[in-house]
Amino acid sequence: MGTFVAAAIQMRSGEKPEANIRDMEELARDAASRGATYLQTPEMTGILVRDRRKLMAVIQPTESDPVVKAASSLAVELGVFFHLGSTAVSVGDGMAANRGFVFGPDGSCLAHYDKIHMFDVDLDNGESWRESATYQPGQEAVTVALPDVRLGLGICYDIRFPNLFRDQALDGAQLLTGPAAFTRQTGEAHWHILQRARAIENGAFIISAAQGGKHEDGRETYGHSLVVDPWGQVIAEAEGDEPGIVLAEIDPAESTRARAKIPNLKNIRPYDMITKAQEKDAIVTL
């Protein structure tokens, strides 16, 4: 397997898909001009809006979605593998999917993935999120083979569910992905450690392009797009939350070497979970 240059594209997407498409195109062309052949954008590249009515009024089914079409066209124009980290698409019955896509250099869709784990949480700072009220969760874990590497597809909150990435690694993925729109509060607390943990556990690279900064709908996202190697070292990172790109050279053989040093994927053993009732104090008879 050969090495290649990967780009994580950091954005600050807003409520208007046409403006987000322009930003995506500008950053993607910059990344490709600097040698990247795999480009990844963040979660919700095409639209970031909290108001459900506004979202549903704008989004389209996959077949007619302008963000999806633009991503496919960029893959052709730049001759790259283009990973649209995710965008919202209509799936009928008043629901959306948070869907990621991987396009080949001929513009064909090699794989798509719907975010499985919904961010339904109440944070200490008063933020409350109920993704399940708007998004239909996915039901399938996805890996996709590119010429030099197998990708495992994830989105944002998925990073907190190790078994998803473990199953992808067992399926042969050497490069895991977590494009995200992490809130500033959760990002400051957990972003780096979660990314590094998933890489270490699976002896895999992980690339996570992120949203960053203050968005039109009032939310703040953490930024810090990064690339982590199979030994858990951060090898590329955006310093803050401004839009831009980070580049890293990916050698899939490093994943093979890491897994040989610590063969935990091979050492997995089945087990039973046993829950015992509290035992009474033992009576000792002399």
N, C-alpha and C positions, 0 to 999 in steps of 0.2 A: 504494500500500500504506500502511496506517495504522500508527501506533505502538501499542504495547501494553506492559503491565507484566508482566515475567516474575519468577518466584520460584524460587530454588534452595533446597531444603529440606534442611538438614543434620541427620543423625540419628546415633544410636548404637544401632543395632539389635542385638538379642540373640538368644537361642535359642528364644524363644516367639513365634510369629507373632501371637497375640492381643494381646500387649503392644505389639509393633511396629505393629500396625494402629491401636491407640489413639493411639500417638505420632504416626503419620502423619496421622491424622484431626485431631488437635489442631493440629498445625503447618500443615496445609493450610487449615483454617478461618481461622487467623490470617492466613495469606498472602492468602487471598481477601478477607478483611475490609479488607485494606490495598490493595486494588485490583488484585491480580494476576489475570490471565486465562489465563496459561500457568504451570503449576506442575510442577516436576520434583523427584523424590525420588532418593536415591542408588542405587548398585548394591546389590543384596542388601537391599532395603528390608524384605522380609518375614521373613527369617531370616538370621542370620550365625552359623554354627557350623562349626567346622573338622572335627569328627569326622564322617566319612562315614556311619557307621551311624546316628548321631543325625539327620543331615540326611535320609537316605533314608526314615527312619521317620516323618518329619513331613510332607514335601512331598507335593503333590497334582498330578494333571494340570491343565492350564490350566482346563479346563471346571469343575472343582470347587474350585479353589484359592481360599481365603478372602481372600488378599491382593489377588488380581486382582479378585475381586468387590467388595471394599471400595473399590478405586481407581475402578472403573467407577461405583459408587454416589456417590462423592465428586464425580466430574465432573458428575453430574446435580444433586446437592444444591447445589453451588456455582456451577453454570453456567459451568464452565471447561474448558479443554483440560488434561487431567491426564496427565502423563508419568510413569508408574511406571518409574523409572530401570532397575531390574531386580529380579527375584526368582527364586528357584530353583523350577522346576516339573519334575515327573516326566515323562519321555518314553519310559519303558519300557526293558526289557533292563538294568535296574539302573543306568540313567544319568539324569542331570538335564540341563536346559538353563538357562543363565543368560540369562533372557529379559526384555526390556524391552517396554513397551506404551504406546501413546498412545491415550487415550480422548477422544472428543468430548463436548460438553455434553449430548448425549442419551444418554450412556453407552455408545455403540457403540465398538468397537475399530477405530480408523482404521489402525493398523499395529502389528506386533510385530517384534522384532529379537532374534536369538540372537547372543550375543557370539561373535565369530569367533576372536579370538586368545587362546589359553590361557596363563595366567600360570604357566609351568613354569620356576622359577628357584631358585637357591640364593644367598641374600644373605650379605653379610660378617658380619652379626651372628648367624649360625647359623640364621636362618629358612629353611625350605625349603618350596616350594609346588609342587604338581602338580595344577593344575586339570583337566588332561586325564584324570586318573584318575577324576574324578567327573562332569565336564560334557562333553556332546557339543557340539563347536564348530559354530557356524552356518556357512552357506555362501553367504549372500546379503547384500549391502550394501543398505540400505534408506533411502529418503527418503520423506517424507510431506508433502503440501500441506495447510496450515492456511489459514484465510481471508486472513491477512496475511503469511504467510511459509512457506517450505518448510524443513522440518527434515531434517537428516542425523543418523541414529541411530548412536551408538557406545557402548561400555561400557568404562570403566577402562583396562585394558592396551591396548586398541585405539588409545589416544592415541599410542602409540609407532610406529604404522604409518601414515605420512603418506599413502600411496596410497589408503587407504580414504576418508579425508576429501577428498582431491583428487577422487576419482571422484564423491563426493556433491556437491561444489561444481560440477563439470562437469555434473551432473544438475540444477543450479539451486538447490541448498541455500544459503540465506543465513544460516542459523542451524545450527551444528553442536553436537552434544551429547556429553558424556563423563561421565555419572554414574559415581561411582567409590567404591571402598573401598581407596584407596592406602595401603600400609603407611607407618608414620611414617618409616622410613629412606628409602624411595624418594621419598616426598612432600617431605621436607626437601631432597633433592638435586635433584629434577626437576619437581615438580608445576607450578610457575608457568611455567617456560620452555617446557615441552611445550604447555601450553594456549595461551600467547601465540604460539608458533611456528605451531600449526595455524590460528589466527585470521589471522595475517599472511599465511601462504602462500596462503590461500584467499579473502582479503578477506571474511571472514565473522565474525559473532558466534560465540562459543562459550560455552555454559552447562554447568557441571559441578557438580551437587550431590554432596556427599561424605559418607561416614561419618567420624566423628571420635571419638577418645578410646580408653579402655580398654574392651574388650568382654568379655562373659561368657566367651567361649572363650579369653581370654587375649591375643588379638591387640591391637595398637594401630594405629589408623588416623589419618591426618594431618589430616583436616578441611579447613579453608580453602576451602569452597565458593566458587565465583567465577563472574563474568561478565566476558568480555573482548570488546572491540569490534573491528571489522574492521581497525583500525589497530594492534591489539596492545596497547591500553591496558586495564588492569584497571579496570573501572568499578564493580564491586561485589564485596565479599569478606567472608566470615566471618573474624573476627580470629583465631580459634583453632579448637579442636576441640569446643566445646560445641554441643549441638543448638540449632537456631534457623533463621531464614530470612534470606536476603538478596534484595533487590529491585532491579531495574534496568529502566529504560525502553528498549525495543528499537524502533528505527526501521529497518526493512529497507532503506530507501533509502540508509542509510549504507553498506551492503554494495555497492550499485550504484555509489556514488560512489568507494569505495575501489578497486573493480575497474577503474573508468575511469582512475584516477590511475596505477595500476600494473597493466597488463593482462596479467599473467603467465599467467592461464588461457587467454587467446587466443593467447599467444606460445609455447605448448607445441609442440615439434617432435619428430617421430619420430627415432630414432637407433638405430644398431647398437652393441652392446657387443663390443669387440674386445680379447681378451687376448693380448698378445704374449709370446713366450718371451724370456728375457734375451739380448740381443745381445752378440756378442763385440766386443772392442775393434776399431774400424775401423783398417784398415791404410792409411796415407797414403803414396803413392808420389810422390816429387818428380822 
